[in-house]
Amino acid sequence: MIRVISGIYKGQRLKKISSPGLRPMPDKLKSALFNILREEVRGTTILDGFAGTGSLGIEALSRGAQKAVFIEENFHAVRVIRHNLEKIGVGDKVRVLAKEFNRGVILLGKEKAKFDLIFLDPPYRLLDERNPLKVIKKRDILGPGGLIVLRRHFKTRFEAKYFSLRRQVTLGDDTLCFYQE
């Protein structure tokens, strides 16, 4: 079960999808993430990259984020995101892009979109093949003072050449990396 932990949608159960490539963030890790962010979420524009079920973006909206964009390429997951957003009734605060992550960021860059907070929860193996921070930097979608939160497996060696590591937290098999320019 996936649920909204806190905020105006607290307790709402979100639909999940069974797929080997999708792994929702466990409540314990999500709770730790939002305890670190605290008030940094309120009033922000969020990008939930590799959105899966949309639980991170929805949690941010529940805690006061102003707007959220979800990027997900898995067709079934996109349907689940739309279902979850409709269920909690977020209205016009959201946009769902059914695209591969890089293509979604390229589109947002062309639109001159800026985000205060970007969540990246890619499949673990993806970080061995490419760096999602590169397209964020190249397309200039992180706003001034913005923050990127990347979830990775604790054993994955990942170099974020384009941003500075502000903080790193490891819980179990997961590491959350907080990057800024």
N, C-alpha and C positions, 0 to 999 in steps of 0.2 A: 504494500500500500504506500502510495505517495500522498503526503498531505502538506498543506500550508501550515507552517510552524507558528507564525506570529503575524500581527497586523490586522487589517480590516477583513481579510479573507481567512483568518485563523481557523483551523479545524477543517477547512474544505478538503475533501478527498479528491485527488486528481487521478484521472484514468492513466494507466501505464500501458506500455506495449512490450510484448515479449519478442525480443530480437537479440541475437548474439552480439550485434554491434552497438547496442544501446545499453547503457548502465546508468540508471538514475543515481543522482548523488544521495547517499544515505542521510537520513535526518540528522544524525550526530555530526557529520561533516558539514552539512548545510547550516546547522545551528552554529557551529564554530565559525564558519565563514561570516555569517551575518552578525555574530557577536563582535567579530573583529571590525567589520564595516560600520556597525552601529548607525549613527546619524548621517554617515556619508551617502546613504541611499536616498534619503528624503529629497524630493524635488529634482532628481536626476533623470537623464535620458539614458536608457540601458540598451545594450546589445547583448542578446543571449545567443552566442555562436555555438554551433553543434548542439542545438537546443534540446534534442530528444523529446521529452514530454513537455518541455517549457517550464519545468518546476522552478528553476533559478530566476527566470524573468518574472514569473508569477509571484514568487516570494518577494522579489524586489518591489513589484507593484503593490503588494499587500502592505509593505513597510514604507510606502510613501513615494516611490519612484513616479515621476510624472508621465513618462512614455517608455515603451519598450518595443524593440524590433527583435524578432526571432528568426534565425537562419537555420534551416534544417533541410537536408537533401532527401532523406528517407520519406517516401510518399505516405506510408502508414503512420509514421511519427508526425508528419505535418497534419494529418487528419486528427490525431490525438491532441496536438497542441491547440488546434482550432476548437475542438470539443471542450477542452479544459478552459480555454478563454471564454467561450460562450457560457459554460456552466457557471463561472464566477461572475460573469457580466461586467467585463472591463470596458466594454464599449469601444470608443474611438481612440483609446490610449495605446493601441497596439497595431503592429503590422507583422505579418508572417510572410517570409520569403522562402518559397520552396525551391531552393537552389543549393548547389555545392558552395561551401563556405567562401572560397576565393572569389567566385563569380558574384555572390551576394555582396561581399565587401567592395568589389569593383563597382557594382551598381550604386551602392550607397556613396562611394567616393565621387562618382559622376554627379550625384544629386547634392553633393557638398554637405552630406549628413555629418554631424558631430555627436559623439557619445561621451558622457561623463564616466561611465562605468561599463566595461566590456567583460562578460563572462565567457571563458573558453573551456569547454569540457569535451575535448576531442577524443576519438578512440585512441587508446594508449599507443598503438602501433603507428598512428599517423605522425607522431612527433619524431619517430625514427626516420621518416621519409621526407618531411617538410616542416617548415617553421611558419605557423599561422600569424606570428607577429610581423613577419616581413610584409605581407599584404596590407596589414593595418597601418604600418608605418608608410609604405609607399602610397597608399590611397588617402592618408592623412585624415582618418576618421576619429581619432582620439582627440577630444577637446582639450583645451588648456587645463592643466591640473588633473586630467583624467587618470583613471586607474584601470589596469587590466588584471583580471584574476584568472590564472591558468591552473587547471587541475591536471596533474600527471601522476603516473606511477612513481613511487619513491625511488625505484632503481633506474628510471629513465634519466639519462644524461642529456640535458637540454640546455643549449646556449641561446640566450635571448640577446643577440647582438644589437638589437634595435632599441631596447629600453633598459632602464636600470631596475635591478631587483630591489624593491623596498622592504619586503618581508617574505619569509618562507615558513610555512607551518606544515608539519607532517603528523598525520593521524592514521595509524594502521598502515595500509598499503598506499595511501594517498598523500600527495604533497600539494599544497596550495601555494602558488607563487604569485606575489603581488608586484606588478611592474608599473613604472611611470617613466615619462620622458626625462 
